[in-house]
Amino acid sequence: VAENVAGDPNRGVASGGAGGLWFPYLCESTERTGRWANETRVRYEQLLQDGLGFEDNGVAVKDVWQCYSPGNDLPPWAPDCPTLELLSVAQVEEKYAPGLPQYMIDQDDFLAYQFEAPIVQVDLFLGHLRRLIEGMGGALVERKVAGPIESLEADVLVNCAGIGNAVEVEGLESDARMRPVRGQIVHCENRANITEAVTIGAGAESAYMIPRGDVVVYGGTSDDGQWDLSVNEDTVEDIIRRCKKLLPEEYTQGMEDRIVGHWVGLRPYREEMVSVEAKTLEDGRVVVNNYGHGGSGFTLCWGCADEVVRMAQAPGT
Ligand SMILES: Cc1cc2nc3c(=O)[nH]c(=O)nc-3n(C[C@H](O)[C@H](O)[C@H](O)COP(=O)(O)OP(=O)(O)OC[C@H]3O[C@@H](n4cnc5c(N)ncnc54)[C@H](O)[C@@H]3O)c2cc1C
């Protein structure tokens, strides 16, 4: 049951327009999110083995490199990511060849690494999930739940309403820890056949690009607490400026002429922790929460879903 079953990104559904890169972002940085992320990565990799092609499920594994200056510790998922390798400043500069980065990398305070990761073309992947559900006899119903989730008739209820949990419905209290972190991105044609994803953080500025399949996604913003779904023109200019300054020149050449669209989405951010937890109602039915994945819905999805199934089968664990 969903208010917007079609996943239309223009109707505030985060999954319909996301970058689709496997990378934990804006979610708790803990052992369990690291585990969910790695389980999800493995599931995507298995999907590639099952005989379906990119056109069927939208999943591809591509090279990713990231450089942060100043840099923090390696993230908790790193030790279990078999392809992850640290990069030296010289190696990062080599990736900018023939030019050097247009910003200063602090030689004493930086973190750079590369790894292989799934990148999902979200419309194809959501179609694949939909067919999986229908193939197992499931049905999707378009309907707003305008009351407590327990008003729905079902033996097991799973709350996957994302940012919907930050909205008061019919006098019901919302989850006070939930809030949107608005993201605006630019979609460009992939004329140069870019195949790697890059994220650069330089002081207070950052930029990223994700070759998603249909387009290259350039970003972005993380506007805490903002609900505005309209495209901000000043932000478009700022994204282009940051991308041109921070990303390798070959990837931003003619960027303005390659723009094919813009998108704004609301990351369903939950303070401190993603909500994956179960409760048993007085009538014995189980409600499992699965929301608040922030900027990591496609990164944590399979790991969280497995946990939800386990909790639904044994709610007390
Ligand atoms: C710019 C941007 C880039 C991103 N890039 C990435 C990325 O590269 N990798 C990544 O892993 N993640 C990324 N994300 C994050 C990712 O999009 C989200 O974490 C994920 O889509 C959240 O999924 P969800 O199913 O919880 O929420 P949604 O996709 O928003 O789905 C919620 C569903 O609940 C329904 N709903 C809500 N309230 C009700 C109600 N009362 N009754 C009935 N139905 C209701 C809605 O209609 C909708 O169908 C990005 C997000 C943004 C904004």
The ligand as a Gaussian input file, in Angstrom:
#p B3LYP/6-31G(d) Opt

LIG

0 1
 C       19.181000      13.876000      -4.410000
 C       19.172000      12.495000      -3.782000
 C       20.130000      11.571000      -4.172000
 C       20.156000      10.310000      -3.572000
 N       21.115000       9.425000      -3.975000
 C       21.193000       8.221000      -3.377000
 C       22.198000       7.301000      -3.767000
 O       23.021000       7.571000      -4.656000
 N       22.244000       6.092000      -3.123000
 C       21.365000       5.771000      -2.129000
 O       21.478000       4.678000      -1.570000
 N       20.391000       6.630000      -1.756000
 C       20.290000       7.843000      -2.344000
 N       19.326000       8.730000      -1.955000
 C       18.458000       8.367000      -0.817000
 C       17.315000       7.474000      -1.240000
 O       16.635000       8.071000      -2.311000
 C       16.370000       7.268000      -0.047000
 O       17.074000       6.830000       1.088000
 C       15.329000       6.203000      -0.380000
 O       14.755000       6.466000      -1.634000
 C       14.244000       6.152000       0.685000
 O       13.322000       5.165000       0.302000
 P       11.944000       5.013000       1.045000
 O       11.253000       3.871000       0.364000
 O       12.148000       4.977000       2.515000
 O       11.158000       6.381000       0.746000
 P       10.341000       6.803000      -0.596000
 O       11.037000       6.322000      -1.819000
 O       10.100000       8.264000      -0.442000
 O        9.004000       5.984000      -0.470000
 C        8.058000       6.238000       0.538000
 C        6.721000       5.697000       0.068000
 O        5.799000       5.826000       1.138000
 C        4.585000       6.338000       0.627000
 N        3.884000       7.022000       1.721000
 C        4.337000       8.001000       2.546000
 N        3.385000       8.351000       3.431000
 C        2.307000       7.562000       3.169000
 C        0.999000       7.437000       3.729000
 N        0.593000       8.184000       4.766000
 N        0.155000       6.522000       3.184000
 C        0.543000       5.740000       2.147000
 N        1.752000       5.821000       1.585000
 C        2.623000       6.718000       2.085000
 C        4.999000       7.273000      -0.513000
 O        3.925000       7.490000      -1.422000
 C        6.133000       6.453000      -1.138000
 O        5.622000       5.528000      -2.069000
 C       19.221000       9.973000      -2.562000
 C       18.234000      10.894000      -2.213000
 C       18.207000      12.142000      -2.812000
 C       17.130000      13.117000      -2.421000

